[in-house]
């Protein structure tokens, strides 16, 4: 897709040759015979058609002209995480009406926390109604990308996963929306493939699997495991839940908001059943009363945004919250001393992702469930051998063991400093404000290292990131910039701030967490050093001083874009050339 170029304006004479002394000083510099604001044509390749990708398509449409766009999606349909994850009980853990794009409100979410199927349907509906599918090539996986310094483009190799054919493409700008929760991993246990029963990963759930009447082992108690266990426990003959590390399970968020949150007034007007499904009357009111709907959405959003103080280690808010969560978990476990010791953490609240898990703790006290905290020695044909030598004989092993969260690219990504795959395997991944990398010109990513992935809804986060990236691309288009990249000094300074700040948070506490790349101790590589609002505020202004530029013109004159003395704002008849009279200053900057 490409925007319309401005009409061709009459070329103005270049003027007399400069004096000899001036010519020798400025060499071959010539005035660019185009008005200020002219855009050069560019080609953008976007990897991934999940929430970030779909939002980016819309943002580019609104913010740019004179561009072509193609989106490569490895799956056979759009949706990313929500296309892949279909296990029983799968849902978001952010309130539904905040887990959506601000520009596409959905009044018909069925539950306070949206089921996965509804989120996928929401994304597909947007894709279809916004006419995005023609831009997206599904079943296409990017297999390599290499920066061409001379041409200022990315040379890209793409594989059609249905035909297995490869072809070459190029991009002026490469946007990486591959995400972090769709590269699933098996547990690191010997003999996994020796198992003769049914072996399942939750991110690749077989639709025909029936757990009823079977002896099942569920490995993992992260956000996936705690959703799955209560769904399959009632039908299983026996369920072994294998837990390596305790996890904090927080009370239902709506319950907490009703007791002490700022949204308790609006929540009191919402009708929900015992499973937190909205009543038809409430859904009808969402549709018919826009003021009520907006009050509800904004009230819940404030609650989501207000969670950061809980993460501050050793503070009064954390101490209060921790005591309440211990009290809640103890009650849900029926005061069982053995289970409480196994499952209630001793590390800081928030060191691992805080997870609301309705029914999870209650399911663990049922007679057909055994919680196993002993380590697994190996997988054997009939089940799981523990370190003690005991063998758990099972019909199915379900691995809720998460994803590869190393941030290491899944394909060779070769920039000015070599292959990022190799360097990030050997060192801590570092990025600039989570969305750009030193040494990779014209490359941007969503929620990269130290992004706000634990800070609430990804939908609104990606809106801010997309707007920020789009603004940088437009700057390059209109200011004659061939390539742009954050300086190594800026990335190092940003990383220094992160590593100095993080010890004041629970995220840096000693516990095994994917926030730290699966390690108990080490740098926090997955989270932003501040609150959600802090991240939004940070992206409000582009810090041009942190970036290195290469310009299109041979002289590398940064002001060539000023052109022939005219502006597109006065030459384009569709633009009001007296716009400045319509918005006089009314407040301080």
TORTOR-529050 format. One record per residue (C-alpha): residue in three letters; z, x, y. Coordinates in steps of 0.2 Angstrom, whole numbers, plus 5000, padded with zeros to 4 digits. Each point is the difference from the previous one (the first is absolute). Example, Ala and Ser with C-alpha at 12.3 -4.5 7.8 and 13.67 -1.06 7.14 Angstrom:
<sites>
(site ALA; (5039; 5062; 4978))
(site SER; (4997; 5006; 5017))
</sites>
This chain:
<sites>
(site UNK; (5000; 5000; 5000))
(site UNK; (4997; 5007; 5017))
(site UNK; (5003; 4994; 5018))
(site UNK; (4987; 4997; 5013))
(site UNK; (4996; 5015; 5011))
(site UNK; (5000; 4997; 5019))
(site UNK; (4982; 4998; 5007))
(site UNK; (4991; 5016; 5005))
(site UNK; (5003; 5003; 5018))
(site UNK; (4988; 5010; 5011))
(site UNK; (5002; 5019; 4998))
(site UNK; (5005; 5008; 5016))
(site UNK; (4993; 5017; 5005))
(site UNK; (5010; 5015; 4995))
(site UNK; (4999; 5007; 5018))
(site UNK; (4996; 5017; 5006))
(site UNK; (5004; 5016; 4990))
(site UNK; (5017; 5007; 5004))
(site UNK; (5001; 5016; 5010))
(site UNK; (4999; 5016; 4989))
(site UNK; (5018; 5004; 5001))
(site UNK; (5004; 4982; 4994))
(site UNK; (4988; 5001; 4986))
(site UNK; (5007; 5016; 4993))
(site UNK; (5017; 4993; 5001))
(site UNK; (4996; 4983; 4991))
(site UNK; (4986; 5006; 4989))
(site UNK; (4989; 4986; 4993))
(site UNK; (5011; 4985; 5004))
(site UNK; (4991; 4985; 5005))
(site UNK; (5005; 4983; 5006))
(site UNK; (5000; 4987; 4986))
(site UNK; (4988; 4986; 5006))
(site UNK; (5010; 4986; 4994))
(site UNK; (5013; 4990; 5009))
(site UNK; (5019; 5002; 4997))
(site UNK; (5005; 4989; 4986))
(site UNK; (4985; 5002; 4989))
(site UNK; (5003; 5000; 4982))
(site UNK; (4992; 5012; 4987))
(site UNK; (4995; 4992; 4983))
(site UNK; (5012; 5005; 4986))
(site UNK; (5002; 4996; 4981))
(site UNK; (5017; 4996; 4993))
(site UNK; (5005; 5001; 4982))
(site UNK; (5016; 4990; 4995))
(site UNK; (5008; 5003; 4983))
(site UNK; (5009; 4985; 4993))
(site UNK; (4999; 4981; 5003))
(site UNK; (5018; 4996; 4999))
(site UNK; (5010; 4993; 5015))
(site UNK; (4998; 5015; 5010))
(site UNK; (4981; 5001; 4997))
(site UNK; (4997; 4981; 5004))
(site UNK; (5010; 5002; 5016))
(site UNK; (4990; 5015; 5005))
(site UNK; (4984; 4991; 4998))
(site UNK; (5005; 4987; 5012))
(site UNK; (5008; 5013; 5012))
(site UNK; (4984; 5010; 5001))
(site UNK; (4990; 4984; 5003))
(site UNK; (5011; 4996; 5015))
(site UNK; (5001; 5018; 5007))
(site UNK; (4984; 5009; 4997))
(site UNK; (4981; 4998; 5003))
(site UNK; (4986; 5011; 4993))
(site UNK; (5007; 5004; 4983))
(site UNK; (4996; 4998; 4982))
(site UNK; (5013; 4996; 4987))
(site UNK; (5001; 5001; 4981))
(site UNK; (5016; 4997; 4990))
(site UNK; (5002; 5007; 4982))
(site UNK; (5012; 4991; 4989))
(site UNK; (5004; 5007; 4983))
(site UNK; (5005; 4983; 4992))
(site UNK; (4988; 4986; 4996))
(site UNK; (5007; 4989; 5014))
(site UNK; (5009; 5002; 5016))
(site UNK; (5019; 4999; 5002))
(site UNK; (5007; 5018; 4995))
(site UNK; (5018; 4999; 4994))
(site UNK; (4999; 4981; 4999))
(site UNK; (4984; 5000; 4989))
(site UNK; (5008; 5012; 4988))
(site UNK; (5018; 4994; 4998))
(site UNK; (5001; 4984; 4991))
(site UNK; (5015; 5002; 4989))
(site UNK; (5012; 4985; 4998))
(site UNK; (5011; 4998; 5015))
(site UNK; (4989; 5011; 5011))
(site UNK; (5003; 4995; 5019))
(site UNK; (5003; 5008; 5016))
(site UNK; (5018; 5004; 5006))
(site UNK; (4996; 4997; 5018))
(site UNK; (5001; 4982; 5006))
(site UNK; (4983; 4991; 4998))
(site UNK; (4997; 4995; 5018))
(site UNK; (5002; 5018; 5005))
(site UNK; (4990; 5007; 4986))
(site UNK; (4983; 4995; 5008))
(site UNK; (4989; 5005; 5014))
(site UNK; (5005; 4995; 5017))
(site UNK; (4982; 4994; 5003))
(site UNK; (4999; 4990; 4984))
(site UNK; (5016; 4989; 4998))
(site UNK; (5002; 4991; 4984))
(site UNK; (5010; 4983; 5001))
(site UNK; (4999; 4997; 4982))
(site UNK; (5010; 5013; 4991))
(site UNK; (5009; 4992; 4986))
(site UNK; (5016; 5011; 4999))
(site UNK; (5011; 5010; 5012))
(site UNK; (4993; 5015; 4991))
(site UNK; (4982; 4999; 4996))
(site UNK; (4994; 5001; 4982))
(site UNK; (4987; 5013; 4996))
(site UNK; (4987; 4988; 4996))
(site UNK; (5001; 4991; 5017))
(site UNK; (4999; 5016; 5009))
(site UNK; (4984; 5005; 4991))
(site UNK; (4993; 4983; 5004))
(site UNK; (5005; 5002; 5018))
(site UNK; (4991; 5017; 5001))
(site UNK; (4984; 4993; 4991))
(site UNK; (5000; 4985; 5011))
(site UNK; (5000; 5011; 5016))
(site UNK; (4986; 5011; 4992))
(site UNK; (4989; 4986; 4997))
(site UNK; (5003; 4990; 5016))
(site UNK; (4998; 5015; 5011))
(site UNK; (4984; 5005; 4992))
(site UNK; (5006; 5017; 4994))
(site UNK; (4993; 5001; 4982))
(site UNK; (4983; 5007; 5006))
(site UNK; (5009; 5015; 5007))
(site UNK; (5010; 5004; 4984))
(site UNK; (4993; 5008; 4984))
(site UNK; (5012; 4996; 4986))
(site UNK; (5000; 5010; 4984))
(site UNK; (4996; 5016; 5010))
(site UNK; (5012; 5015; 5000))
(site UNK; (4999; 5014; 5012))
(site UNK; (5000; 5016; 4989))
(site UNK; (5000; 5014; 5014))
(site UNK; (4999; 5002; 5019))
(site UNK; (4995; 5017; 5009))
(site UNK; (5000; 5003; 5018))
(site UNK; (4984; 5007; 5008))
(site UNK; (5005; 5009; 5015))
(site UNK; (4983; 5003; 5007))
(site UNK; (4995; 4982; 4999))
(site UNK; (5017; 4993; 5004))
(site UNK; (4999; 4988; 4985))
(site UNK; (5008; 4997; 4983))
(site UNK; (4989; 5002; 4985))
(site UNK; (5006; 4988; 4987))
(site UNK; (4996; 4997; 4981))
(site UNK; (5003; 4983; 4994))
(site UNK; (4999; 4994; 4981))
(site UNK; (4995; 4982; 4995))
(site UNK; (5013; 4997; 4987))
(site UNK; (4990; 4987; 4991))
(site UNK; (4984; 5010; 4998))
(site UNK; (5009; 5017; 5001))
(site UNK; (4987; 5006; 5012))
(site UNK; (5004; 5011; 5015))
(site UNK; (4992; 5001; 5017))
(site UNK; (5003; 5009; 5017))
(site UNK; (5005; 4992; 5016))
(site UNK; (5006; 5006; 5017))
(site UNK; (5012; 4995; 5013))
(site UNK; (5004; 5005; 5018))
(site UNK; (5017; 4993; 4997))
(site UNK; (5009; 4999; 4983))
(site UNK; (5014; 4987; 4999))
(site UNK; (5011; 5000; 4985))
(site UNK; (5008; 4983; 4995))
(site UNK; (5003; 5004; 4982))
(site UNK; (5018; 4996; 5002))
(site UNK; (5016; 5006; 4990))
(site UNK; (5004; 4987; 4988))
(site UNK; (4984; 4999; 4989))
(site UNK; (4999; 5017; 4991))
(site UNK; (5012; 4995; 4986))
(site UNK; (5008; 5013; 4988))
(site UNK; (5008; 5000; 4982))
(site UNK; (5017; 5006; 4998))
(site UNK; (5002; 5019; 4995))
(site UNK; (5006; 4997; 4983))
(site UNK; (4993; 5009; 4984))
(site UNK; (4990; 4990; 4987))
(site UNK; (4996; 4985; 5012))
(site UNK; (4983; 4998; 4991))
(site UNK; (5008; 5001; 4983))
(site UNK; (5007; 4982; 5002))
(site UNK; (4992; 4988; 4988))
(site UNK; (5006; 4984; 5009))
(site UNK; (4994; 4993; 5017))
(site UNK; (5001; 5013; 5014))
(site UNK; (4998; 4993; 5018))
(site UNK; (5001; 5006; 5018))
(site UNK; (5005; 4986; 5012))
(site UNK; (4986; 5006; 5011))
(site UNK; (4987; 4996; 4986))
(site UNK; (5008; 4984; 4993))
(site UNK; (4990; 4992; 4986))
(site UNK; (4998; 4982; 5003))
(site UNK; (5000; 4995; 4982))
(site UNK; (5017; 5009; 4996))
(site UNK; (5014; 4988; 4995))
(site UNK; (5017; 5007; 4999))
(site UNK; (5008; 4985; 4993))
(site UNK; (5010; 5003; 4984))
(site UNK; (4997; 5019; 5001))
(site UNK; (5012; 5015; 5001))
(site UNK; (4995; 5008; 5017))
(site UNK; (5005; 5015; 5009))
(site UNK; (4998; 5001; 5019))
(site UNK; (5001; 5017; 5007))
(site UNK; (5004; 5001; 5019))
(site UNK; (5011; 4991; 5012))
(site UNK; (4990; 5002; 5016))
(site UNK; (4993; 4986; 5010))
(site UNK; (4988; 4996; 4986))
(site UNK; (5013; 5000; 4986))
(site UNK; (5012; 4989; 5009))
(site UNK; (4987; 4987; 5002))
(site UNK; (4994; 5001; 4982))
(site UNK; (5016; 5000; 4990))
(site UNK; (5006; 4982; 5005))
(site UNK; (4983; 4993; 4997))
(site UNK; (4999; 5006; 4982))
(site UNK; (5018; 5000; 4995))
(site UNK; (5002; 4982; 4995))
(site UNK; (4985; 5000; 4988))
(site UNK; (5003; 5017; 4992))
(site UNK; (5009; 5001; 4984))
(site UNK; (5008; 5017; 5006))
(site UNK; (4997; 5009; 5016))
(site UNK; (5005; 5018; 5002))
(site UNK; (5001; 5005; 5018))
(site UNK; (4999; 5019; 5002))
(site UNK; (5007; 5006; 5017))
(site UNK; (5000; 5018; 5005))
(site UNK; (5008; 4998; 5017))
(site UNK; (5011; 4986; 5007))
(site UNK; (4992; 4990; 5014))
(site UNK; (5007; 4989; 5014))
(site UNK; (4996; 4982; 4998))
(site UNK; (5003; 4990; 5016))
(site UNK; (5004; 4982; 5002))
(site UNK; (4986; 4988; 5004))
(site UNK; (4994; 5004; 5017))
(site UNK; (4999; 4982; 5005))
(site UNK; (5019; 4998; 4995))
(site UNK; (5004; 5015; 5011))
(site UNK; (4990; 4993; 5015))
(site UNK; (5009; 4984; 4999))
(site UNK; (5017; 5007; 5000))
(site UNK; (4999; 5014; 5013))
(site UNK; (4982; 5001; 5006))
(site UNK; (4992; 4996; 5017))
(site UNK; (4988; 4988; 4991))
(site UNK; (5013; 4989; 4992))
(site UNK; (4996; 4986; 5013))
(site UNK; (4982; 4999; 4995))
(site UNK; (5004; 5002; 4982))
(site UNK; (5011; 4985; 5000))
(site UNK; (4985; 4990; 5004))
(site UNK; (4990; 5006; 4985))
(site UNK; (5001; 4990; 4983))
(site UNK; (4999; 5011; 4984))
(site UNK; (5004; 4996; 4982))
(site UNK; (5011; 5011; 4989))
(site UNK; (4985; 5011; 4997))
(site UNK; (4997; 5002; 5018))
(site UNK; (4984; 4990; 5000))
(site UNK; (4996; 4991; 5016))
(site UNK; (5001; 4981; 5000))
(site UNK; (4984; 4991; 5004))
(site UNK; (5008; 4993; 5016))
(site UNK; (5003; 5018; 5006))
(site UNK; (4982; 5005; 4996))
(site UNK; (4994; 4985; 5009))
(site UNK; (5011; 5004; 5015))
(site UNK; (4993; 5018; 5001))
(site UNK; (4983; 4993; 5001))
(site UNK; (5003; 4986; 5013))
(site UNK; (5013; 5009; 5011))
(site UNK; (4994; 5017; 5007))
(site UNK; (5015; 5003; 5010))
(site UNK; (5011; 4997; 4985))
(site UNK; (4990; 5012; 4990))
(site UNK; (4999; 5013; 5013))
(site UNK; (5019; 4999; 5002))
(site UNK; (5002; 5002; 4981))
(site UNK; (4988; 5015; 4998))
(site UNK; (5008; 5009; 5015))
(site UNK; (5018; 4997; 4995))
(site UNK; (4997; 5007; 4982))
(site UNK; (4990; 5015; 5008))
(site UNK; (5015; 5004; 5011))
(site UNK; (5011; 5000; 4984))
(site UNK; (4988; 5012; 4991))
(site UNK; (4999; 5011; 5015))
(site UNK; (5019; 5001; 5001))
(site UNK; (5003; 5009; 4984))
(site UNK; (4999; 5018; 5005))
(site UNK; (5019; 5002; 5005))
(site UNK; (5005; 4997; 4982))
(site UNK; (4990; 5016; 4995))
(site UNK; (5010; 5011; 5012))
(site UNK; (5012; 5009; 4989))
(site UNK; (5019; 4999; 5002))
(site UNK; (4998; 4987; 5014))
(site UNK; (5010; 4984; 5001))
(site UNK; (4985; 4989; 4997))
(site UNK; (4997; 5009; 4983))
(site UNK; (5018; 5000; 4995))
(site UNK; (5001; 4981; 5003))
(site UNK; (4984; 4997; 4991))
(site UNK; (5004; 5011; 4985))
(site UNK; (5017; 4991; 4998))
(site UNK; (4991; 4983; 5000))
(site UNK; (4986; 5006; 4987))
(site UNK; (5014; 5007; 4988))
(site UNK; (5009; 4984; 5001))
(site UNK; (4983; 4990; 4997))
(site UNK; (4995; 5011; 4985))
(site UNK; (5017; 4999; 4992))
(site UNK; (5000; 4981; 5001))
(site UNK; (4982; 4999; 4993))
(site UNK; (5005; 5011; 4986))
(site UNK; (5015; 4989; 4996))
(site UNK; (5012; 5014; 5004))
(site UNK; (4994; 5009; 4984))
(site UNK; (5008; 5018; 5002))
(site UNK; (4988; 5008; 4989))
(site UNK; (4984; 4993; 5008))
(site UNK; (5008; 5002; 5017))
(site UNK; (5003; 5019; 4997))
(site UNK; (4982; 5002; 4993))
(site UNK; (4991; 4990; 5014))
(site UNK; (5009; 5001; 5016))
(site UNK; (4995; 5016; 5009))
(site UNK; (5012; 5013; 5007))
(site UNK; (4987; 5007; 5012))
(site UNK; (4997; 4994; 5017))
(site UNK; (4993; 4982; 5003))
(site UNK; (4982; 5001; 5003))
(site UNK; (4997; 5017; 4992))
(site UNK; (4989; 4991; 4988))
(site UNK; (4990; 4985; 5006))
(site UNK; (5011; 4985; 5003))
(site UNK; (4993; 4986; 4989))
(site UNK; (5004; 4981; 5000))
(site UNK; (4999; 4995; 4982))
(site UNK; (5005; 4982; 4997))
(site UNK; (5006; 4997; 4982))
(site UNK; (4999; 5019; 4995))
(site UNK; (5018; 5004; 4999))
(site UNK; (5004; 4983; 4992))
(site UNK; (4987; 5004; 4986))
(site UNK; (5009; 5016; 4996))
(site UNK; (5015; 4991; 4994))
(site UNK; (4991; 4989; 4988))
(site UNK; (5003; 5003; 4981))
(site UNK; (4982; 5005; 4996))
(site UNK; (5000; 5014; 5013))
(site UNK; (5007; 5018; 4997))
(site UNK; (5000; 5012; 5015))
(site UNK; (4996; 5018; 4995))
(site UNK; (5004; 5014; 5011))
(site UNK; (4999; 5014; 4987))
(site UNK; (4985; 5011; 5002))
(site UNK; (4984; 4998; 4989))
(site UNK; (4996; 5014; 4989))
(site UNK; (4983; 4995; 4995))
(site UNK; (4989; 4985; 4995))
(site UNK; (4998; 4997; 4981))
(site UNK; (4988; 4989; 4991))
(site UNK; (5013; 4986; 4998))
(site UNK; (5008; 5001; 5017))
(site UNK; (5011; 5012; 5011))
(site UNK; (5011; 5014; 4994))
(site UNK; (5015; 5003; 5011))
(site UNK; (5008; 5017; 5003))
(site UNK; (5014; 4995; 4988))
(site UNK; (4987; 4998; 4986))
(site UNK; (5001; 4981; 5000))
(site UNK; (4983; 4991; 4999))
(site UNK; (4997; 4984; 5009))
(site UNK; (4988; 4991; 4989))
(site UNK; (4989; 4989; 5011))
(site UNK; (4984; 4990; 5000))
(site UNK; (4995; 5004; 5018))
(site UNK; (5004; 5013; 5012))
(site UNK; (4997; 4995; 5019))
(site UNK; (5000; 5014; 5012))
(site UNK; (5005; 4995; 5017))
(site UNK; (5000; 5018; 5005))
(site UNK; (4990; 4999; 5017))
(site UNK; (4987; 5011; 5008))
(site UNK; (4995; 5017; 5004))
(site UNK; (5007; 5002; 5017))
(site UNK; (4996; 5018; 5004))
(site UNK; (4988; 4996; 5014))
(site UNK; (4988; 5012; 4992))
(site UNK; (4982; 4994; 5002))
(site UNK; (4992; 4994; 4984))
(site UNK; (4984; 5009; 5003))
(site UNK; (4996; 5017; 5007))
(site UNK; (5002; 4998; 5019))
(site UNK; (4993; 5016; 5008))
(site UNK; (5003; 5004; 5018))
(site UNK; (5001; 5015; 5011))
(site UNK; (5014; 5007; 4990))
(site UNK; (4994; 4997; 4983))
(site UNK; (5004; 4986; 4987))
(site UNK; (5015; 4989; 5005))
(site UNK; (5003; 4996; 4982))
(site UNK; (5004; 5018; 4996))
(site UNK; (5011; 5003; 5016))
(site UNK; (5010; 4984; 4998))
(site UNK; (5004; 5004; 4982))
(site UNK; (5008; 5016; 5005))
(site UNK; (5009; 4995; 5016))
(site UNK; (5008; 4985; 5008))
(site UNK; (4987; 4988; 5007))
(site UNK; (5000; 4999; 5019))
(site UNK; (4990; 4988; 5011))
(site UNK; (4999; 4996; 5019))
(site UNK; (5009; 4983; 5003))
(site UNK; (4995; 4996; 4981))
(site UNK; (4982; 4997; 5004))
(site UNK; (4991; 5017; 5003))
(site UNK; (5001; 5017; 4992))
(site UNK; (4998; 5018; 5008))
(site UNK; (4983; 5008; 4994))
(site UNK; (4992; 4983; 4996))
(site UNK; (4989; 4995; 5015))
(site UNK; (4995; 4982; 5002))
(site UNK; (5011; 4995; 4986))
(site UNK; (5013; 4986; 5001))
(site UNK; (5012; 4993; 4987))
(site UNK; (5011; 4985; 4999))
(site UNK; (5019; 5002; 4996))
(site UNK; (4998; 5018; 4995))
(site UNK; (5014; 5013; 4999))
(site UNK; (5015; 4993; 5010))
(site UNK; (4993; 4983; 5004))
(site UNK; (5011; 4985; 5002))
(site UNK; (4997; 4993; 4982))
(site UNK; (5019; 4995; 4998))
(site UNK; (5000; 4992; 5017))
(site UNK; (4994; 4982; 4997))
(site UNK; (4984; 4991; 4998))
(site UNK; (4985; 5011; 4997))
(site UNK; (4988; 4988; 5008))
(site UNK; (5007; 5002; 5018))
(site UNK; (5002; 5018; 4998))
(site UNK; (4982; 5002; 4995))
(site UNK; (4995; 4990; 5015))
(site UNK; (5008; 5013; 5012))
(site UNK; (4993; 5015; 4990))
(site UNK; (4982; 4993; 5000))
(site UNK; (5001; 4996; 5019))
(site UNK; (5006; 5018; 5003))
(site UNK; (4986; 5008; 4989))
(site UNK; (4987; 4989; 5008))
(site UNK; (5005; 5006; 5017))
(site UNK; (4998; 5018; 4995))
(site UNK; (4983; 4996; 4993))
(site UNK; (4994; 4991; 5016))
(site UNK; (5006; 5015; 5010))
(site UNK; (4989; 5011; 4990))
(site UNK; (4985; 4988; 5001))
(site UNK; (5001; 4999; 5019))
(site UNK; (5006; 5017; 5005))
(site UNK; (4987; 5011; 4990))
(site UNK; (5013; 5006; 4987))
(site UNK; (4992; 5007; 4985))
(site UNK; (5016; 5002; 4990))
(site UNK; (5019; 4998; 5003))
(site UNK; (5015; 5006; 4990))
(site UNK; (5018; 5001; 5003))
(site UNK; (5006; 5018; 5003))
(site UNK; (5010; 5009; 4987))
(site UNK; (5013; 5004; 5014))
(site UNK; (5002; 4981; 5003))
(site UNK; (5001; 4996; 4981))
(site UNK; (5013; 5013; 4998))
(site UNK; (5011; 4994; 5015))
(site UNK; (4999; 4982; 4993))
(site UNK; (5005; 5006; 4983))
(site UNK; (5015; 5010; 5008))
(site UNK; (5006; 4985; 5008))
(site UNK; (4999; 4990; 4984))
(site UNK; (5009; 5012; 4990))
(site UNK; (5014; 5002; 5013))
(site UNK; (5002; 4981; 5002))
(site UNK; (5000; 4994; 4982))
(site UNK; (5017; 5007; 4995))
(site UNK; (5008; 4987; 5011))
(site UNK; (4992; 4986; 4989))
(site UNK; (5004; 4994; 4982))
(site UNK; (4982; 5004; 4995))
(site UNK; (5005; 5019; 5000))
(site UNK; (5015; 4997; 4989))
(site UNK; (5001; 5007; 4982))
(site UNK; (4992; 4987; 4989))
(site UNK; (4983; 5000; 4990))
(site UNK; (4988; 4991; 5011))
(site UNK; (4982; 4998; 5003))
(site UNK; (5004; 5003; 5018))
(site UNK; (5002; 5018; 4996))
(site UNK; (4986; 5001; 4987))
(site UNK; (5011; 4995; 4985))
(site UNK; (5012; 5014; 5003))
(site UNK; (5019; 4998; 5003))
(site UNK; (5001; 5012; 5014))
(site UNK; (4986; 5006; 5012))
(site UNK; (4991; 4995; 5015))
(site UNK; (4996; 4982; 5003))
(site UNK; (4981; 4999; 5000))
(site UNK; (4997; 4982; 4999))
(site UNK; (5009; 4992; 5015))
(site UNK; (4999; 5000; 5019))
(site UNK; (5015; 5008; 5010))
(site UNK; (5005; 4985; 5009))
(site UNK; (5000; 4981; 5000))
(site UNK; (4985; 4988; 4999))
(site UNK; (4999; 4997; 5018))
(site UNK; (5002; 5019; 5003))
(site UNK; (4984; 5003; 4990))
(site UNK; (4990; 4986; 5010))
(site UNK; (5006; 5008; 5016))
(site UNK; (4995; 5017; 4995))
(site UNK; (4982; 4994; 4997))
(site UNK; (4998; 4992; 5017))
(site UNK; (4994; 5015; 5009))
(site UNK; (4987; 5013; 4993))
(site UNK; (5007; 5017; 5003))
(site UNK; (4984; 5009; 5004))
(site UNK; (5009; 5017; 5002))
(site UNK; (5004; 5000; 4982))
(site UNK; (4982; 5001; 4994))
(site UNK; (4986; 5013; 4999))
(site UNK; (4982; 4995; 5006))
(site UNK; (4982; 5006; 4996))
(site UNK; (4988; 4992; 5012))
(site UNK; (4982; 4994; 4997))
(site UNK; (4992; 5012; 5014))
(site UNK; (4997; 5018; 4997))
(site UNK; (5010; 5005; 5015))
(site UNK; (5016; 4991; 4994))
(site UNK; (5002; 4992; 5017))
(site UNK; (5013; 4987; 4998))
(site UNK; (4993; 4990; 5015))
(site UNK; (4982; 4998; 4994))
(site UNK; (5004; 4982; 4996))
(site UNK; (5001; 4996; 5018))
(site UNK; (4981; 4999; 5000))
(site UNK; (4989; 4996; 5014))
(site UNK; (5012; 4993; 5012))
(site UNK; (4999; 4981; 4995))
(site UNK; (5012; 4990; 4989))
(site UNK; (4996; 4988; 4987))
(site UNK; (5012; 4988; 5008))
(site UNK; (4988; 4999; 5015))
(site UNK; (4983; 5000; 4991))
(site UNK; (5004; 4988; 4986))
(site UNK; (4997; 4982; 5006))
(site UNK; (5013; 4993; 4987))
(site UNK; (5014; 5010; 5008))
(site UNK; (5009; 4994; 5016))
(site UNK; (4999; 5015; 5011))
(site UNK; (5015; 4994; 5011))
(site UNK; (5012; 4999; 4985))
(site UNK; (5013; 5010; 5009))
(site UNK; (5003; 4986; 5013))
(site UNK; (5006; 4988; 4986))
(site UNK; (5015; 5010; 4994))
(site UNK; (5010; 5007; 5014))
(site UNK; (5015; 5010; 4995))
(site UNK; (5016; 4989; 4998))
(site UNK; (5012; 5012; 4992))
(site UNK; (5004; 5018; 4998))
(site UNK; (4991; 5010; 4986))
</sites>
